[in-house]
Amino acid sequence: MNLNQLTIKEARKLLDKKEISAVELTRACLARIKATDKKIKALITLCEKQALDLAHEADGRIAKGERGALLGVPYLVKDNILTKGVKTTAASKMLENYVAPYNATVIAKLNSAGAVLLGKTNLDEFAHGASTENSAFFTTKNPWDLKRVPGGSSGGSAAAVAADFCLFALGSDTGGSIRQPASFCSVVGFKPSYGRVSRHGLMSMTSSTDVIGPMTKTVADAAIVMEVIAGSDKYDSTVSREKVDDYGKNIAKSIKGLKIAIPQECFGDELSGEVKELMQNAMAKFKELGAQVTEISLPHTKYGVPVYYIITPSEISSNLARFDGFRYGYHSEVKKGETLNEIYLKNRGEGFGPEVKRRIMLGTYALSAGYFDAYYKKAQSVRMLITQELNAALQQFDVIITPTSPHAAFKIGEQNQDPLQMYLEDIFVSGPSLAGLPAVSIPAGFINNLPLGLQIVGAKFQEALVLQVANNFESATEWHQPKAKI
């Protein structure tokens, strides 16, 4: 038995029966990382000693009779989520040696639950990208094909779960950054509703859409992690005070009679014949499961990408202003006679990568005098239309289903010189983010031996229903079972 290949649910049973220990489970994951990550390059930081200490502590808690869903379970976390005493770089030269002085709320909750932190995963710098090629350190590779990207920006987390480096990972999703890499790597990627999980300790990208969520091997595992990390937080005024649901309670309940909407816009010219066939097969499967499947029109969704790429750079321009190299972060060599402004420009010019600079410039332009009304204000108006349209559809239907991505993983270097083409990766995932809705990507098929995911979107705070629908599909198919052969 390869312990690192276990799901959370499987590991929990073995740990509670004391058939395995948290230390054995952690060592198995560490061994897998050491043997394989030189090919995949999913991790920025490995916390071997700390992980083993946490595992020993978890075994002690289990020995005393303590029980908990994640007690002794090893995980990885995207490197834009603060971890006290461990480097948090955001995959940027700007924060290459930054060590966080406190834990993000989600990390504090996982610590209390007894989960074992193995290390930090690679991402597009400051989460700006859809391929993990924008990291200042290295490009993460897709475990299914090392010549291809794992998606982004949570590409390191997705690749790590797909390669069995851990039992689950945390990612962040601003406009698809959990769901798209989950699709490319054939794992489950769950984006909660905006405000369902605290953002305290997540490096802000787009504050109005940023969320933290789990990346797991099964839907049931995503439900387990969600129950631990969700909930109110005094440090985050945007987080909901609503009680956290028991996400596993009805996860296996039949979806017979549920109303599922399929937007006809998902069958446009940008979709390949293979992806259309995958969607048709999924629709047939849901009908077999007793759901009512209806095609609808969401005409404003086509504006999701342009709206997202005005609002997001605008908020980035504001959020990244704090990184100036004076209080913390990259500080260039000062030459005699240089002015404060010259030093400031050098710090940011050398500390930030090309995509970060591009988004700062776009956002600053969109917010500038004379252009604010034409761009930012107009984008927010169209965002409201997209939100109203999705909410209206979800009053008539239980969930909306789309492809996660218009295609399977592309080759490394194939799109990184074409920012517009890269931005179009978010075509199906940006809408739910703009509306703050829960959405999950689950394995739904293969195209030329490359995985592809299906996106399920629900009404706000209907995480339990989204997971129920996803679990029914997963249980009725075998797409989640094949493993990347690396």
C-alpha positions in Angstrom: 0.0 0.0 0.0 1.3 3.4 -1.0 0.1 5.5 1.9 0.6 8.8 -0.1 -2.1 7.6 -2.5 -4.8 7.4 0.1 -7.7 9.8 0.2 -8.5 11.7 3.4 -11.4 9.4 4.1 -9.4 6.2 3.6 -6.5 7.6 5.7 -8.9 8.6 8.5 -10.1 5.1 9.0 -6.6 3.6 9.1 -5.4 6.3 11.5 -8.3 5.9 13.9 -7.9 2.1 13.9 -4.1 2.7 14.5 -3.3 0.5 11.5 -1.0 3.4 10.3 0.5 6.4 12.1 0.5 10.0 11.1 4.3 9.8 11.0 4.2 6.9 8.6 1.7 8.7 6.4 3.8 11.9 6.5 7.0 10.0 5.7 5.3 8.4 2.7 4.4 11.8 1.3 7.8 13.3 2.0 9.5 10.3 0.2 7.2 10.8 -2.8 8.0 14.5 -2.9 11.8 13.9 -2.7 11.7 11.2 -5.4 9.4 13.0 -7.9 9.3 16.8 -7.4 12.6 17.3 -9.2 10.5 16.4 -12.4 7.3 18.3 -11.5 8.7 21.2 -9.5 5.4 21.7 -7.6 7.0 22.9 -4.3 8.8 26.2 -3.5 9.4 25.2 0.2 9.5 21.8 1.8 9.0 21.7 5.6 10.3 18.2 6.4 11.3 18.6 10.1 8.3 20.7 10.9 6.0 18.2 9.2 7.4 15.2 11.1 7.1 17.2 14.4 3.4 17.9 13.6 2.9 14.2 12.7 4.4 13.1 16.0 2.1 15.5 17.8 -0.9 14.2 15.9 -0.1 10.6 16.8 0.0 11.7 20.5 -3.4 13.3 20.2 -4.8 10.1 18.5 -3.2 8.0 21.2 -5.1 10.0 23.8 -8.4 9.2 22.1 -8.8 12.4 20.2 -10.7 12.2 16.9 -10.8 14.7 14.0 -11.4 14.5 10.3 -7.9 16.0 9.4 -6.0 14.9 12.5 -2.6 13.6 11.2 -3.5 14.3 7.5 -0.6 15.8 5.4 -1.3 18.7 3.1 0.4 21.4 1.1 -0.6 25.1 0.7 -0.3 27.6 -2.1 2.6 30.0 -1.4 0.4 33.2 -1.2 -1.2 32.0 2.0 0.7 33.1 5.2 2.3 30.4 7.3 4.0 31.6 10.5 7.8 31.0 10.6 7.7 29.6 7.0 8.6 31.5 3.9 5.6 32.9 2.0 7.0 34.2 -1.4 4.0 34.5 -3.6 6.5 33.1 -6.2 7.9 36.6 -6.6 11.4 38.0 -6.3 9.7 40.8 -4.4 9.1 38.4 -1.4 11.7 35.8 -2.1 12.9 35.8 1.6 9.7 36.9 3.3 8.8 34.9 6.5 5.3 35.5 7.7 4.9 36.6 11.3 1.4 35.0 11.7 -0.7 32.3 10.2 -3.6 32.8 7.9 -6.9 31.9 9.5 -7.3 28.8 7.4 -3.8 27.6 8.5 -4.7 28.3 12.1 -7.9 26.2 11.7 -5.9 23.4 10.1 -3.3 23.5 12.9 -6.1 23.2 15.5 -7.5 20.3 13.5 -4.1 18.6 13.6 -3.4 18.6 9.9 0.3 18.2 8.9 1.8 21.0 6.8 4.3 19.6 4.4 5.3 22.7 2.6 4.3 25.5 0.1 3.5 25.1 -3.6 4.4 27.1 -6.6 2.1 29.5 -8.4 2.0 32.3 -11.0 3.6 35.3 -9.3 1.1 36.9 -6.9 -1.5 34.5 -8.5 -1.4 36.4 -11.8 -1.7 33.8 -14.5 -3.3 30.6 -15.8 -0.3 28.3 -16.3 2.2 28.7 -13.4 4.7 29.8 -16.0 4.7 33.3 -14.4 6.5 32.1 -11.2 9.7 34.1 -10.6 11.4 30.8 -9.7 10.5 28.0 -12.1 7.6 26.5 -14.1 5.6 23.7 -12.6 4.9 20.8 -15.0 1.7 18.8 -15.4 2.1 15.2 -14.0 0.0 13.9 -16.9 2.5 15.3 -19.4 5.7 17.0 -18.3 5.7 19.1 -21.5 2.5 20.7 -20.5 1.4 23.3 -18.0 -0.6 22.3 -14.9 -2.8 25.4 -15.2 -2.8 28.3 -12.8 -2.5 30.1 -10.7 -2.8 27.2 -8.2 -0.8 25.0 -10.5 1.6 23.8 -7.9 -1.2 22.7 -5.6 -3.0 20.9 -8.4 0.1 19.1 -9.6 1.0 18.1 -6.1 -2.4 16.4 -5.5 -2.4 14.8 -8.9 1.1 13.4 -8.2 0.1 12.1 -4.7 2.5 14.4 -2.8 -0.1 15.0 -0.2 -3.7 14.1 0.6 -5.0 17.5 -0.1 -3.8 21.0 -0.9 -5.1 24.6 -0.5 -5.3 27.0 -3.4 -6.8 30.4 -4.0 -9.3 31.2 -6.7 -9.9 34.8 -8.0 -11.2 34.0 -11.5 -10.7 30.3 -11.9 -7.3 29.7 -10.2 -8.4 26.6 -8.4 -10.8 25.2 -11.0 -8.8 25.5 -14.2 -5.7 23.7 -12.8 -7.9 21.1 -11.2 -9.3 20.4 -14.7 -5.9 20.2 -16.3 -4.5 17.9 -13.6 -7.7 15.7 -13.0 -8.3 16.5 -9.4 -11.3 18.1 -7.6 -11.0 21.9 -7.2 -13.6 23.6 -5.1 -14.2 27.4 -5.0 -16.5 28.3 -2.1 -18.9 31.3 -2.2 -17.2 34.6 -1.6 -17.3 35.1 2.2 -17.6 31.5 3.1 -13.9 31.0 4.0 -11.8 33.7 5.7 -9.3 35.6 3.4 -7.3 36.8 6.4 -3.7 35.9 5.7 -4.3 35.5 1.9 -2.1 37.9 0.0 -4.7 40.2 -1.7 -5.0 40.0 -5.4 -8.6 41.0 -6.3 -10.2 41.6 -2.9 -13.7 41.4 -4.2 -13.4 37.9 -5.7 -10.4 36.2 -3.9 -11.3 33.0 -2.1 -9.4 30.1 -0.6 -10.5 26.5 -1.3 -9.4 22.9 -1.3 -7.9 20.7 -4.0 -8.5 17.0 -3.3 -8.6 13.6 -4.8 -12.4 13.1 -4.3 -15.5 15.3 -3.8 -16.0 13.7 -0.3 -12.5 14.9 0.7 -13.3 18.4 -0.5 -16.4 18.4 1.8 -14.2 17.3 4.7 -11.7 20.1 4.2 -14.4 22.7 3.7 -16.0 21.8 7.1 -12.7 22.6 8.8 -11.7 25.8 6.9 -15.2 27.5 6.5 -16.8 29.8 8.9 -16.7 33.3 10.5 -13.6 35.1 11.5 -13.1 38.3 13.5 -10.2 39.2 11.3 -12.2 39.3 8.1 -15.2 41.6 7.9 -16.3 40.2 4.5 -16.7 36.6 5.8 -20.2 35.3 6.4 -21.5 34.6 9.9 -23.9 32.0 8.6 -23.5 28.5 10.2 -21.3 26.1 8.3 -23.3 23.3 6.8 -22.5 19.6 7.4 -21.2 19.2 3.8 -20.9 15.4 4.0 -24.4 14.8 5.4 -26.3 14.6 2.2 -23.4 14.2 -0.2 -24.4 10.8 -1.3 -28.2 11.6 -1.6 -29.8 11.0 -5.0 -30.1 14.0 -7.3 -33.2 12.6 -8.9 -35.6 15.4 -9.8 -32.9 18.1 -9.4 -33.0 20.8 -12.2 -29.7 21.3 -14.0 -29.1 24.1 -16.5 -26.7 23.9 -19.4 -25.9 27.3 -20.9 -26.1 27.1 -24.7 -23.2 29.6 -24.8 -21.0 26.6 -23.7 -21.3 25.1 -27.2 -19.8 28.1 -29.1 -17.1 28.1 -31.7 -14.3 28.4 -29.0 -15.2 24.8 -27.9 -13.6 21.9 -29.6 -15.7 18.9 -30.8 -14.1 16.7 -28.2 -15.1 19.1 -25.3 -18.6 19.4 -26.8 -18.8 15.6 -26.8 -17.6 15.5 -23.2 -20.4 17.9 -22.2 -23.0 15.8 -24.1 -21.8 12.7 -22.3 -22.1 14.5 -18.9 -25.6 15.6 -19.7 -26.6 12.1 -20.6 -25.1 10.8 -17.3 -27.0 13.4 -15.2 -30.2 12.3 -17.0 -29.4 8.7 -16.1 -29.1 9.8 -12.5 -32.6 11.3 -12.7 -31.9 14.9 -13.0 -33.8 17.2 -15.3 -31.3 18.8 -17.8 -32.4 21.9 -19.6 -30.5 24.2 -22.0 -30.7 27.9 -21.1 -29.1 31.1 -22.4 -26.8 33.3 -20.4 -26.0 36.1 -22.9 -24.0 38.3 -20.6 -21.5 35.6 -19.6 -19.5 36.4 -22.8 -18.5 39.6 -21.1 -17.1 37.8 -18.1 -13.5 37.8 -19.3 -13.3 41.5 -20.3 -15.1 42.6 -17.2 -12.8 40.5 -15.0 -9.6 41.8 -16.7 -10.6 45.4 -16.0 -11.7 44.9 -12.4 -8.9 42.6 -11.4 -6.0 44.7 -12.6 -7.6 47.7 -11.0 -7.7 46.0 -7.6 -4.2 44.6 -8.2 -2.9 48.2 -8.9 -4.2 49.2 -5.4 -3.3 46.0 -3.5 0.3 45.8 -4.7 1.1 49.4 -3.9 2.2 48.3 -0.5 5.1 46.3 -2.0 7.7 49.1 -2.3 10.9 47.5 -0.9 11.1 49.8 2.1 9.0 48.2 4.7 9.7 44.6 3.5 10.4 42.8 0.3 13.0 43.2 -2.4 15.3 46.2 -2.0 17.7 47.1 -4.8 21.2 48.4 -4.3 21.1 52.1 -3.6 23.6 54.3 -5.5 24.8 57.6 -4.3 22.7 60.5 -5.3 19.5 58.4 -6.1 16.3 60.0 -5.1 13.6 58.3 -3.1 11.4 58.0 -6.2 14.2 56.4 -8.2 14.8 53.8 -5.5 11.1 53.1 -5.3 10.9 52.6 -9.1 14.0 50.3 -9.0 12.6 48.2 -6.2 9.3 47.6 -8.0 10.9 47.4 -11.4 13.3 44.7 -10.4 11.1 43.0 -7.8 8.0 42.4 -10.0 7.8 40.1 -13.0 6.4 41.0 -16.5 2.8 39.8 -15.8 2.6 41.7 -12.5 3.8 44.9 -14.1 1.3 44.4 -17.0 -1.6 44.1 -14.6 -0.5 47.0 -12.5 -0.3 49.3 -15.6 -3.6 48.1 -16.9 -5.3 48.7 -13.6 -3.7 52.1 -13.0 -4.8 53.2 -16.5 -8.4 51.9 -15.9 -8.6 53.9 -12.6 -7.0 57.0 -13.9 -8.8 60.3 -14.3 -10.7 60.5 -17.6 -10.9 56.7 -17.9 -12.5 55.6 -14.6 -16.0 56.0 -15.9 -15.3 54.4 -19.3 -13.6 51.3 -17.9 -13.8 50.5 -14.2 -17.3 51.9 -13.6 -18.7 50.3 -16.8 -17.1 47.0 -15.9 -18.7 47.1 -12.5 -22.1 47.8 -14.1 -21.7 44.8 -16.4 -20.5 42.7 -13.5 -23.9 43.4 -11.8 -25.7 42.2 -15.0 -23.7 39.0 -15.0 -24.4 38.5 -11.3 -28.2 39.1 -11.7 -28.3 36.8 -14.7 -26.6 33.9 -12.9 -28.7 34.5 -9.7 -31.9 34.5 -11.8 -31.0 31.2 -13.4 -30.2 29.7 -10.1 -33.6 30.6 -8.8 -35.1 28.4 -11.5 -32.5 25.7 -11.5 -30.5 24.0 -8.7 -27.1 24.1 -10.5 -25.5 25.3 -13.7 -23.0 23.0 -15.5 -20.3 24.1 -17.9 -16.9 22.9 -19.1 -14.2 24.1 -16.7 -11.8 24.9 -19.6 -12.4 25.1 -23.4 -9.5 22.6 -23.9 -7.0 20.3 -22.1 -3.6 21.5 -20.8 -1.5 23.3 -23.4 2.2 22.9 -23.9 4.7 24.9 -21.8 5.6 28.1 -23.7 2.7 27.8 -26.2 0.7 30.8 -24.9 3.0 32.7 -22.5 3.9 35.3 -25.2 0.2 36.0 -25.9 -1.4 37.6 -22.8 -4.8 37.9 -24.5 -4.9 34.2 -25.3 -3.9 33.4 -21.7 -6.7 35.6 -20.3 -9.2 33.7 -22.4 -8.5 30.6 -20.3 -11.0 32.1 -17.8 -13.9 32.1 -20.2 -16.1 29.6 -18.2 -14.8 30.3 -14.7 -14.7 34.1 -14.4 -18.5 34.5 -14.2 -19.1 32.5 -11.0 -16.1 34.4 -9.5 -17.6 37.8 -10.4 -20.9 36.7 -8.8 -19.3 35.2 -5.7 -20.9 31.8 -6.3 -19.7 28.4 -5.2 -18.3 26.2 -8.0 -16.3 23.0 -8.3 -14.3 21.4 -11.1 -14.4 17.6 -11.2 -12.7 15.1 -13.5 -15.0 14.4 -16.5 -13.0 12.8 -19.2 -9.9 12.7 -21.3 -8.9 14.2 -24.7 -5.8 12.5 -26.2 -4.9 11.1 -22.8 -5.1 14.5 -21.2 -7.7 15.2 -18.5 -10.5 17.7 -18.6 -13.0 18.9 -16.0 -16.6 19.7 -15.6 -17.7 22.8 -13.7 -20.8 22.8 -11.4 -22.0 26.1 -10.1 -24.6 26.7 -7.4 -26.4 29.6 -5.7 -24.5 31.5 -3.0 -23.8 29.5 0.1 -25.2 26.4 -1.5 -21.9 24.5 -1.2 -23.6 21.4 0.1 -25.8 21.1 -3.0 -22.9 21.7 -5.4 -20.9 18.9 -3.6 -23.9 16.6 -3.7 -24.3 17.0 -7.4 -20.5 16.6 -8.0 -20.4 13.5 -5.8 -23.2 11.8 -7.6 -21.4 12.3 -10.9 -18.1 11.1 -9.5 -19.8 8.0 -8.0 -21.4 7.2 -11.4 -18.2 7.6 -13.4 -14.6 6.5 -13.2 -12.9 9.6 -14.5 -11.4 10.4 -11.1 -9.7 7.0 -10.8 -6.9 7.0 -13.3 -3.6 8.2 -11.9 -0.9 10.2 -13.6 2.0 7.8 -14.4 5.0 9.6 -13.2 
